[in-house]
Each structure stands twice: as structure tokens, then as C-alpha cells.
């Protein structure tokens, strides 16, 4: 009987540890259990490296995530839908950019706030956007431009 109760206690401790680790991993990964926010839309010439779940940052702080990336077949632009946390107001003259974490890092959506006293409402579209810059094309331009001199 003592062996059986010891096995149950050890099994319960392992299960509790696994649940605790799962909760910790979800918090570190930024997964929230139904956190609230409001949607905004931005259209990019190139949304390279952006996918559902990509971070949306303001001043380097994660304030939301991308919820959808679709192609507008009339304009051939990437229409991106993303959420911003409730309580974070985005001025209506803000710019939205596809930024990179560095040479080897991933891309994210960056909100560059404007100075307007008016704010974007849920579902509004950000007009001032800048798409992804391809590092390969920049390097090719540099190499071809630098070799001709």
C-alpha cells in the first residue's frame, strides 16, 4: 500500500510540474487565453516574413499580433489584419511598417505613432504603410553599384 501511495504522489507532482511548465511556456510565447483587443487593417506592397501570429510592436513592446494576411487580387497588395490591445490607442496618422529584428531575425509589424489627437477605431485601415525590404536585393544593388566604380 505504501508503494502505491508513493507512486500516486510522484505522478501527481509530475503532472503539476507539467501543467506549470505549460502555463509558463504559453506566457513566454505570448499566447493568451482570449485576450481582448481591437482589429486594424494595413495594406502592404510586400508582407514578406509576416504570417498569422507575427508580433505587432509599438516602441519595441508587443501590443498585438497579426490575425490574417490575404492578397487583394485587384491591387496585388498584401492586406494584413492585426489586433492591438485594448487601452493602446493608435493615432490616425500613424505609420505601420514591416520591420526586421536584424540580419538573422524574423520580421514583425511596427507601429510608428503619429501626432494626431484623433485615434483609429476598430476595423479602420492604416493608410501610411511601408512593406518589407529584401536584404538580398539591397545587397545585390550594393554589389552591382560598388563594382562599377
DODO-903264 format. One record per residue (C-alpha): x, y, z; residue number from 1; residue in three letters. Coordinates in pm, whole numbers, m for minus. Example, Ala and Ser with C-alpha at 12.3 -4.5 7.8 and 13.67 -1.06 7.14 Angstrom:
2
<node><u>1230</u><v>m450</v><w>780</w><seq>1</seq><type>ALA</type></node>
<node><u>1367</u><v>m106</v><w>714</w><seq>2</seq><type>SER</type></node>
END
This chain:
149
<node><u>0</u><v>0</v><w>0</w><seq>1</seq><type>UNK</type></node>
<node><u>287</u><v>239</v><w>76</w><seq>2</seq><type>UNK</type></node>
<node><u>437</u><v>185</v><w>m269</w><seq>3</seq><type>UNK</type></node>
<node><u>104</u><v>261</v><w>m435</w><seq>4</seq><type>UNK</type></node>
<node><u>54</u><v>591</v><w>m250</w><seq>5</seq><type>UNK</type></node>
<node><u>413</u><v>695</v><w>m327</w><seq>6</seq><type>UNK</type></node>
<node><u>354</u><v>632</v><w>m695</w><seq>7</seq><type>UNK</type></node>
<node><u>36</u><v>839</v><w>m684</w><seq>8</seq><type>UNK</type></node>
<node><u>215</u><v>1128</v><w>m509</w><seq>9</seq><type>UNK</type></node>
<node><u>506</u><v>1123</v><w>m754</w><seq>10</seq><type>UNK</type></node>
<node><u>265</u><v>1103</v><w>m1050</w><seq>11</seq><type>UNK</type></node>
<node><u>65</u><v>1398</v><w>m915</w><seq>12</seq><type>UNK</type></node>
<node><u>383</u><v>1603</v><w>m867</w><seq>13</seq><type>UNK</type></node>
<node><u>497</u><v>1528</v><w>m1223</w><seq>14</seq><type>UNK</type></node>
<node><u>154</u><v>1623</v><w>m1359</w><seq>15</seq><type>UNK</type></node>
<node><u>151</u><v>1951</v><w>m1161</w><seq>16</seq><type>UNK</type></node>
<node><u>501</u><v>2031</v><w>m1286</w><seq>17</seq><type>UNK</type></node>
<node><u>395</u><v>1964</v><w>m1647</w><seq>18</seq><type>UNK</type></node>
<node><u>90</u><v>2191</v><w>m1616</w><seq>19</seq><type>UNK</type></node>
<node><u>304</u><v>2465</v><w>m1459</w><seq>20</seq><type>UNK</type></node>
<node><u>559</u><v>2436</v><w>m1738</w><seq>21</seq><type>UNK</type></node>
<node><u>282</u><v>2457</v><w>m1999</w><seq>22</seq><type>UNK</type></node>
<node><u>144</u><v>2776</v><w>m1845</w><seq>23</seq><type>UNK</type></node>
<node><u>493</u><v>2928</v><w>m1826</w><seq>24</seq><type>UNK</type></node>
<node><u>566</u><v>2837</v><w>m2190</w><seq>25</seq><type>UNK</type></node>
<node><u>238</u><v>2994</v><w>m2304</w><seq>26</seq><type>UNK</type></node>
<node><u>320</u><v>3317</v><w>m2121</w><seq>27</seq><type>UNK</type></node>
<node><u>671</u><v>3335</v><w>m2266</w><seq>28</seq><type>UNK</type></node>
<node><u>541</u><v>3265</v><w>m2616</w><seq>29</seq><type>UNK</type></node>
<node><u>281</u><v>3540</v><w>m2580</w><seq>30</seq><type>UNK</type></node>
<node><u>m14</u><v>3305</v><w>m2613</w><seq>31</seq><type>UNK</type></node>
<node><u>m309</u><v>3445</v><w>m2424</w><seq>32</seq><type>UNK</type></node>
<node><u>m630</u><v>3279</v><w>m2333</w><seq>33</seq><type>UNK</type></node>
<node><u>m871</u><v>3504</v><w>m2519</w><seq>34</seq><type>UNK</type></node>
<node><u>m711</u><v>3841</v><w>m2450</w><seq>35</seq><type>UNK</type></node>
<node><u>m912</u><v>4133</v><w>m2577</w><seq>36</seq><type>UNK</type></node>
<node><u>m808</u><v>4374</v><w>m2846</w><seq>37</seq><type>UNK</type></node>
<node><u>m940</u><v>4557</v><w>m3148</w><seq>38</seq><type>UNK</type></node>
<node><u>m868</u><v>4488</v><w>m3517</w><seq>39</seq><type>UNK</type></node>
<node><u>m690</u><v>4720</v><w>m3759</w><seq>40</seq><type>UNK</type></node>
<node><u>m608</u><v>4672</v><w>m4127</w><seq>41</seq><type>UNK</type></node>
<node><u>m298</u><v>4765</v><w>m4328</w><seq>42</seq><type>UNK</type></node>
<node><u>m214</u><v>4705</v><w>m4694</w><seq>43</seq><type>UNK</type></node>
<node><u>149</u><v>4640</v><w>m4791</w><seq>44</seq><type>UNK</type></node>
<node><u>334</u><v>4617</v><w>m5123</w><seq>45</seq><type>UNK</type></node>
<node><u>529</u><v>4329</v><w>m4968</w><seq>46</seq><type>UNK</type></node>
<node><u>445</u><v>4148</v><w>m4645</w><seq>47</seq><type>UNK</type></node>
<node><u>740</u><v>3909</v><w>m4674</w><seq>48</seq><type>UNK</type></node>
<node><u>802</u><v>3727</v><w>m4346</w><seq>49</seq><type>UNK</type></node>
<node><u>465</u><v>3823</v><w>m4196</w><seq>50</seq><type>UNK</type></node>
<node><u>220</u><v>3549</v><w>m4108</w><seq>51</seq><type>UNK</type></node>
<node><u>m65</u><v>3484</v><w>m3867</w><seq>52</seq><type>UNK</type></node>
<node><u>72</u><v>3517</v><w>m3513</w><seq>53</seq><type>UNK</type></node>
<node><u>352</u><v>3761</v><w>m3600</w><seq>54</seq><type>UNK</type></node>
<node><u>411</u><v>4026</v><w>m3331</w><seq>55</seq><type>UNK</type></node>
<node><u>278</u><v>4381</v><w>m3361</w><seq>56</seq><type>UNK</type></node>
<node><u>503</u><v>4621</v><w>m3168</w><seq>57</seq><type>UNK</type></node>
<node><u>486</u><v>4982</v><w>m3058</w><seq>58</seq><type>UNK</type></node>
<node><u>811</u><v>5132</v><w>m2923</w><seq>59</seq><type>UNK</type></node>
<node><u>957</u><v>4781</v><w>m2916</w><seq>60</seq><type>UNK</type></node>
<node><u>680</u><v>4647</v><w>m2692</w><seq>61</seq><type>UNK</type></node>
<node><u>443</u><v>4377</v><w>m2815</w><seq>62</seq><type>UNK</type></node>
<node><u>92</u><v>4525</v><w>m2828</w><seq>63</seq><type>UNK</type></node>
<node><u>m80</u><v>4275</v><w>m3055</w><seq>64</seq><type>UNK</type></node>
<node><u>m46</u><v>4013</v><w>m3324</w><seq>65</seq><type>UNK</type></node>
<node><u>m132</u><v>3950</v><w>m3687</w><seq>66</seq><type>UNK</type></node>
<node><u>m463</u><v>3768</v><w>m3734</w><seq>67</seq><type>UNK</type></node>
<node><u>m478</u><v>3747</v><w>m4113</w><seq>68</seq><type>UNK</type></node>
<node><u>m276</u><v>3801</v><w>m4433</w><seq>69</seq><type>UNK</type></node>
<node><u>m459</u><v>3795</v><w>m4767</w><seq>70</seq><type>UNK</type></node>
<node><u>m389</u><v>3904</v><w>m5123</w><seq>71</seq><type>UNK</type></node>
<node><u>m608</u><v>4177</v><w>m5274</w><seq>72</seq><type>UNK</type></node>
<node><u>m644</u><v>4047</v><w>m5630</w><seq>73</seq><type>UNK</type></node>
<node><u>m738</u><v>4392</v><w>m5766</w><seq>74</seq><type>UNK</type></node>
<node><u>m441</u><v>4587</v><w>m5627</w><seq>75</seq><type>UNK</type></node>
<node><u>m198</u><v>4296</v><w>m5580</w><seq>76</seq><type>UNK</type></node>
<node><u>m118</u><v>4414</v><w>m5228</w><seq>77</seq><type>UNK</type></node>
<node><u>m98</u><v>4210</v><w>m4909</w><seq>78</seq><type>UNK</type></node>
<node><u>m391</u><v>4306</v><w>m4686</w><seq>79</seq><type>UNK</type></node>
<node><u>m295</u><v>4239</v><w>m4325</w><seq>80</seq><type>UNK</type></node>
<node><u>m537</u><v>4231</v><w>m4034</w><seq>81</seq><type>UNK</type></node>
<node><u>m392</u><v>4264</v><w>m3685</w><seq>82</seq><type>UNK</type></node>
<node><u>m515</u><v>4323</v><w>m3332</w><seq>83</seq><type>UNK</type></node>
<node><u>m399</u><v>4587</v><w>m3087</w><seq>84</seq><type>UNK</type></node>
<node><u>m454</u><v>4552</v><w>m2713</w><seq>85</seq><type>UNK</type></node>
<node><u>m745</u><v>4739</v><w>m2562</w><seq>86</seq><type>UNK</type></node>
<node><u>m617</u><v>5051</v><w>m2391</w><seq>87</seq><type>UNK</type></node>
<node><u>m348</u><v>5115</v><w>m2656</w><seq>88</seq><type>UNK</type></node>
<node><u>m476</u><v>5397</v><w>m2874</w><seq>89</seq><type>UNK</type></node>
<node><u>m315</u><v>5443</v><w>m3216</w><seq>90</seq><type>UNK</type></node>
<node><u>m325</u><v>5797</v><w>m3363</w><seq>91</seq><type>UNK</type></node>
<node><u>m496</u><v>5808</v><w>m3704</w><seq>92</seq><type>UNK</type></node>
<node><u>m185</u><v>5950</v><w>m3876</w><seq>93</seq><type>UNK</type></node>
<node><u>39</u><v>5663</v><w>m3761</w><seq>94</seq><type>UNK</type></node>
<node><u>253</u><v>5458</v><w>m3998</w><seq>95</seq><type>UNK</type></node>
<node><u>272</u><v>5078</v><w>m4000</w><seq>96</seq><type>UNK</type></node>
<node><u>594</u><v>4915</v><w>m4121</w><seq>97</seq><type>UNK</type></node>
<node><u>723</u><v>4565</v><w>m4177</w><seq>98</seq><type>UNK</type></node>
<node><u>1045</u><v>4567</v><w>m3974</w><seq>99</seq><type>UNK</type></node>
<node><u>1320</u><v>4313</v><w>m3918</w><seq>100</seq><type>UNK</type></node>
<node><u>1482</u><v>4207</v><w>m3592</w><seq>101</seq><type>UNK</type></node>
<node><u>1822</u><v>4202</v><w>m3765</w><seq>102</seq><type>UNK</type></node>
<node><u>2007</u><v>4008</v><w>m4031</w><seq>103</seq><type>UNK</type></node>
<node><u>1907</u><v>3669</v><w>m3895</w><seq>104</seq><type>UNK</type></node>
<node><u>1593</u><v>3766</v><w>m3703</w><seq>105</seq><type>UNK</type></node>
<node><u>1234</u><v>3745</v><w>m3815</w><seq>106</seq><type>UNK</type></node>
<node><u>1002</u><v>4020</v><w>m3930</w><seq>107</seq><type>UNK</type></node>
<node><u>735</u><v>4194</v><w>m3726</w><seq>108</seq><type>UNK</type></node>
<node><u>480</u><v>4473</v><w>m3771</w><seq>109</seq><type>UNK</type></node>
<node><u>591</u><v>4802</v><w>m3619</w><seq>110</seq><type>UNK</type></node>
<node><u>352</u><v>5086</v><w>m3543</w><seq>111</seq><type>UNK</type></node>
<node><u>514</u><v>5428</v><w>m3569</w><seq>112</seq><type>UNK</type></node>
<node><u>271</u><v>5661</v><w>m3389</w><seq>113</seq><type>UNK</type></node>
<node><u>176</u><v>5996</v><w>m3537</w><seq>114</seq><type>UNK</type></node>
<node><u>89</u><v>6313</v><w>m3352</w><seq>115</seq><type>UNK</type></node>
<node><u>m282</u><v>6340</v><w>m3429</w><seq>116</seq><type>UNK</type></node>
<node><u>m526</u><v>6391</v><w>m3140</w><seq>117</seq><type>UNK</type></node>
<node><u>m767</u><v>6150</v><w>m3315</w><seq>118</seq><type>UNK</type></node>
<node><u>m736</u><v>5774</v><w>m3289</w><seq>119</seq><type>UNK</type></node>
<node><u>m807</u><v>5478</v><w>m3515</w><seq>120</seq><type>UNK</type></node>
<node><u>m1132</u><v>5296</v><w>m3442</w><seq>121</seq><type>UNK</type></node>
<node><u>m1172</u><v>4917</v><w>m3452</w><seq>122</seq><type>UNK</type></node>
<node><u>m1168</u><v>4798</v><w>m3814</w><seq>123</seq><type>UNK</type></node>
<node><u>m1004</u><v>5114</v><w>m3952</w><seq>124</seq><type>UNK</type></node>
<node><u>m734</u><v>5090</v><w>m4217</w><seq>125</seq><type>UNK</type></node>
<node><u>m390</u><v>5242</v><w>m4167</w><seq>126</seq><type>UNK</type></node>
<node><u>m309</u><v>5431</v><w>m4487</w><seq>127</seq><type>UNK</type></node>
<node><u>63</u><v>5506</v><w>m4432</w><seq>128</seq><type>UNK</type></node>
<node><u>242</u><v>5172</v><w>m4473</w><seq>129</seq><type>UNK</type></node>
<node><u>586</u><v>5051</v><w>m4571</w><seq>130</seq><type>UNK</type></node>
<node><u>640</u><v>4692</v><w>m4682</w><seq>131</seq><type>UNK</type></node>
<node><u>927</u><v>4456</v><w>m4621</w><seq>132</seq><type>UNK</type></node>
<node><u>1269</u><v>4546</v><w>m4755</w><seq>133</seq><type>UNK</type></node>
<node><u>1451</u><v>4250</v><w>m4908</w><seq>134</seq><type>UNK</type></node>
<node><u>1806</u><v>4228</v><w>m4776</w><seq>135</seq><type>UNK</type></node>
<node><u>1909</u><v>4019</v><w>m5077</w><seq>136</seq><type>UNK</type></node>
<node><u>1801</u><v>4289</v><w>m5323</w><seq>137</seq><type>UNK</type></node>
<node><u>1978</u><v>4556</v><w>m5116</w><seq>138</seq><type>UNK</type></node>
<node><u>2299</u><v>4352</v><w>m5117</w><seq>139</seq><type>UNK</type></node>
<node><u>2271</u><v>4295</v><w>m5493</w><seq>140</seq><type>UNK</type></node>
<node><u>2225</u><v>4669</v><w>m5553</w><seq>141</seq><type>UNK</type></node>
<node><u>2525</u><v>4745</v><w>m5332</w><seq>142</seq><type>UNK</type></node>
<node><u>2745</u><v>4486</v><w>m5502</w><seq>143</seq><type>UNK</type></node>
<node><u>2648</u><v>4589</v><w>m5856</w><seq>144</seq><type>UNK</type></node>
<node><u>2675</u><v>4960</v><w>m5774</w><seq>145</seq><type>UNK</type></node>
<node><u>3004</u><v>4922</v><w>m5590</w><seq>146</seq><type>UNK</type></node>
<node><u>3177</u><v>4716</v><w>m5862</w><seq>147</seq><type>UNK</type></node>
<node><u>3121</u><v>4980</v><w>m6132</w><seq>148</seq><type>UNK</type></node>
<node><u>3330</u><v>5245</v><w>m5955</w><seq>149</seq><type>UNK</type></node>
END
